[in-house]
Amino acid sequence: MRLFPRDRDLSQPLECVELVVRASDFGLTVEAVEMRLDQFLARHMPWRSRSSVQGLVKGGHVLVDAATPEHPTGAGQALVERRPGRKLRHGSRVVIVIPQELRVPLAARAAGVEHHAGNQFDELCVLYRDRACLALDKPAMLAVHPSGRHLSDTLIQRVHRMLGTQDLRREGRPRLAHRLDRETSGVILIGLDPRAHAELMRQFEEREVEKEYLAVVQGEPEHQGGRIELPIGRSRGSRIQLKMAVQMDGQEAVTEWRVVRRVRGYALVSCRIGTGRQHQIRVHLEAIGHPVVGDKLYGYDENLFQKAADGTLTSEDYRVLELPRQALHSHRLVFTSPETGARAEAVSPLAADLQRFLDAHS
């Protein structure tokens, strides 16, 4: 049973989300994987409490593929599972069915959803396009793909709407070649057909893409620039599962930075990354004593991250953060076009909110 056709039109409401248990995600062998269903879901939905996740399961909104070591028959059938303690193995397929009231069409405004300033459905700014790929200027506070609480208005859904039915049928479904955090603005690259998408993904994996970010950081760096070579791994001391940290046994990570502009108490820095570890720039800048302004996970009390996820940030919290989002901007990507074979460049000017922040502290 294929619940998620590869070429599903994402301009339509999202009905379900599929997750697969993979041993590599937990650093375990295939044989060692044995995880409770509610623990697995909590890992993938860190903004939800454990009781909330259990309520989702008990409410009949979660299906589990019957073809697991626990139930070897019924291959390919995802059955409703109401037991939060159901054990999952490597290869188990978990389907979260979105409640009907949350299936919001793209054309409908979702009440209470935080979004980029201005019209929620403003047209996307195209920075580069040929027949194989598309580079867009992503607004801050826009999720790139449907997941979690952000189901009805995401970057990829806007792309499907922008291209229209004819382009989608001719070119195949566009797919993200990489990801940006919801709060991060700037250049993002999309493959317009399967071959182009695979080639762009290869370029990212083999570090052939030049990536430059701009960040507004706390404090004025003593030096004009430098090179950070600190390995990154999961933060062992944090209760936030997705938080990373400098770990001597972590993965190699290299960030080159330089000061672009200095203002009172802050600086705008350019960061070029040779590796693409999760939260790399944010972790590295915090490690040298200059965390990104507005970053709720690094440089401040990490409880701000949980409060933001719960929608309970106070005016005092925002005063501490100084910006409602992390001051990180994807400024420039240089890649090889899968169509022409020539190097191509996409550049996004510093986002207006970050420019205003710097000007206000000049």
N, C-alpha and C positions, 0 to 999 in steps of 0.2 A: 504494500500500500504506500503510495507516494503522496504525503500530505502537503508537500511543499514543492510544486513544480519549479524547475530551475529557472524558467522564464516567466514566473508569476508577475503580473502587472502590479507594481507597488503603489500605483496611484489609487488602488482600491483598498478598502479597509482591511487591516490585518486581523486574521481570524485566530491564528495560533502561532506559537513559537516552539521550535524543536531544538532540543539539546541532546548531546550524545556524551556518555561517560567515557573518558579516555584516560588510560593509566598515566600517560605522559603529562597530563595536566596536574597530576598530584605527585609526580616524581616517584611513582610506584611501578612495580612489575604488574603485568596483566593479571597474574594469579593473586596478587596481594590486594587488589581493589575490592573493597566491600564497604559500601557507604549507605547510610540512611538516606531515604528520599528527601526528607526535609533538610538535612544537612547539605545535600547536593544543590537543592534549590536556593537555599540561603547563600551559598557561595556565589551563585550566578545572579542573585537579586539582593546585593548587600544593603540596599536602601530599605528592605523590608525586615521586620522583626521575625524571630523564629515562630512566635505565635501566629503572626499574620500568614506566614508561609504554610503553617499547619492548617490554618483555616482554609487556604486555597485548596489544599489537598482534600480535606474533609468535605469541602463544598462540591467536589466532583469536577474540578477544573483541571485536573492533572491526569494524563494518561501515561502508561508505561508499556513499552513494547514487551509482549509476552515472550519473545524469543531471547531469553537470558538463561544463564545456568540454573536459575531458580525455577524457571518455567520453560523448558526446552521446546515445548510444542507451540503451535500457533504462530509460526514465523511470520513477521511482518505485520502482526496485528497489535495496534496500540489500544490497550484496554484501560478503562477508568480505574484508578487506584486511589482509595480513600484512606490508606494506612500511611501516616507520616513516617513510620519506622520501617517501611518496605525497604529491603536491602537491594542495592544496585550493584552490578558488576561492570567490568570493562565491556563496552559495546552496548550497554543498555541505552535505549532511546526513550527520552522523556519529552512529552508534548504538553505544553501549557496552553489550554484553550482560553482565549480572551473572552471574558464575560460579554454578553451581547451589548450591554449598556456602554462598554468601553470601546466598541468597534466604531470609531469615528471616521467617516469618509474624509478624504483630503479637502474637499470643498467646504467642510463645516468647521467653524471655529470652536475649539474645545475650551469651554469655560474654565478659567483658573490655570491654564497652561502658560508657564513662563516662556516668553519667546523673544526673539530679536526685536529691538525697537522698530516701530513702524508697522506697516501692514504685514500680517503673518504670512501672506502669500505673495510678497514682493518677488519679482522676477530675479533669478540668479544672475550674477555678473560673470560673464564668460571671459576668461583670461587667455585661453588658447583653445582652438578646436581644429581638428582635421577629421578624416573619415574613421580614424581608429580610436581616437581618445579625446578627452574633454577635460580642461582644467578650469575650475570654478573658484570664485572668491567666496568662501564659506563665511556667513555671519556668525558672530559669537552667539551662544545660547541656543544653537540649533543642533540637535542630534543628527548624526550622519545616517543612521539606519534604525528602523523600528526595533525597539527593545524596551523592556521594563515599563517605565511610566510614559515613555515618549513614543506613542504609537501612531499619531494622526498627522503630524507634520514634521517630516524629516528631510534631510538633504536629498537622499536617493528618491524619495517620493516626489519631491519637487522636480527632480531631473526627469522622471518618467512623465510628469505632467507637462514639463517644458518641451520635451521631444515630441510628445503626442503619439497617437496610436500608429500612424503610418511609419514614423521613424523607428519606433520600437520594433515593428514587424520587420522592417528592412534591415536594421542594424543589429538586432538581438538586444537583450536586456542589458542596460549599462550596469557595471559593477565597480565598486570602489577598489582602487589599487592599493590603498592604505587607509588608515583611520586618523581622525583628529578627535580629541576630546570635545565634548559638547560645548565647553566654555571657550575653547580655542578658536580663533578666527584665522582666515587666510586661505592660501592655496591648497586645494585638494584635487587629486588626479583620478580620473575615471576611465576605464576601458569600455568602449562602445560595442565590442563583440567579444566572444570567448577567446579568440586568438590574441587579440590586442590586450585583453585583461591579463591573460597568462604571461605575456611578454613583459608587461609593466610590473607584474608581481615578481617576475624573475629579476628584473633590474633592481627592485628594492631589496630583495633577498641577497643579491650578490653585490650590493652596495655600489651600484653604478649610477644611482640617482644622487645628485648634489642637493642637499637640504639645508636651507638657512632659515632660522627663526629669529624673531625679534621679541625681547622680553623686557618689561619694566620691572626692575628689581629694587628691593629695599637696600638703603645705604649707598654710599659712593665708593666703589672699588678703589683700593689703593693703587693697583696697577691698571694699565691701559688695556690689558688683555692677557690671555694665557691659554693653557691646554690642561684640561681635566681628564685624567686617566684613572678612574676609580670604578671597580666592578660593582654591579648592581644586582640585587636579589630581593626576595620577599622580606619585608620588615618583620623580624621575629618578635619585636616588642609591641606591636600594634594590634589592636582588635579589629582594625579595618583590613579586610582580607586583600584588597587590591593595592594596599600601600606598599611601596618599594623603599629600599634604603641602600646605602653603600654597605656592601657585604664583601669581605675579603675572599669568600668562596663563591661569589656571584659571577655573573657573566661579564665579559669584557665590555667596557663602554668608554667612548672617547668623545669629548665635547671641546671644540675650540671656540673661544669667546673673545670679543673685543668691545670696548665701550664706544657707542655711537654718539651718545649725548649725556651730559651730566646736568642735573638740576638739584635743587636743595633737598638733600636727604635721599635722593633716588638716582637711578641711571637707566638709560636705555642701552641694552647690550644686544649684539648680534651673536647668534650661536650657530655654528656649523657642526653637524653631527655625522660622524663616520659610521656609527652604529645606531640602531633604532630600538633601544630597550624601552620597556614601558616606563613612562614618566621620566625619561632620561634627563632632559634639560632641567626639569623641576627639581629632581633629586640632586643633580650635580651643582646647581646654583645654590641650593640650600647648604650643600656640603662645604662650599667656600664662604659661607656666611652672608649670602645675598639672595634670599628666597624671592620668588616671584610675588609681586604685589597681588593681593586678592586670592591667593592659592589657599583653599580651605583645608588641604591635606598636608601641605608641607610649609613649614615656617611659622605656623600659628598653632593654636590648640586644635588637635585633630577632631575634637568634638564638634567643631564648626562644620566639618564635612558631614557628620551624621545629622546635625541639625538642618543643614541645607537639604539633605535627602528627605528628611521628614517634613520640610516646609515650615520649620519653626525658628528660623533665624530672626533675631530681634534687630531693632534699630541700632542698639549698642554693638551687636555683632557686626553689622555692616560698617559701623564707624571704625571698628578695629580692622576690618578687612580693607577698607578704603575704596575698594572697587567691588561691584557685585559679581565680578567674574575674574578668573585668573588672567593676568596681563601677559598672555602668550599669544603670538601671532606667527602663523606660517607665512613667511615673507617671500620665499623664492624656491622653486624647484627647477632643476635642469635634468632632462631625461632624453632618451632616444625615442623618437616617434616610431611606433610599430609600422606606420604606413610608409614613411619616407626613408627611414633608416638614418635620418639626420638628427643632430642634437637640437632640442627645442627648449625654450625657457618660458616659464610662467611666473610673473611677479605681481604680488599684491602689496599696495602701499600700506603703511601702518594704519590700523583701524582707527576710526575717528575718536572713539571713546578713550583709547590709549594716548592719542595725540593731545586731547583736551586735558587729560590728567597731567601730562608732562608740562604743558603750557601753564597750567594752574600753579605749578611748583617752580616755575622759572624765576 
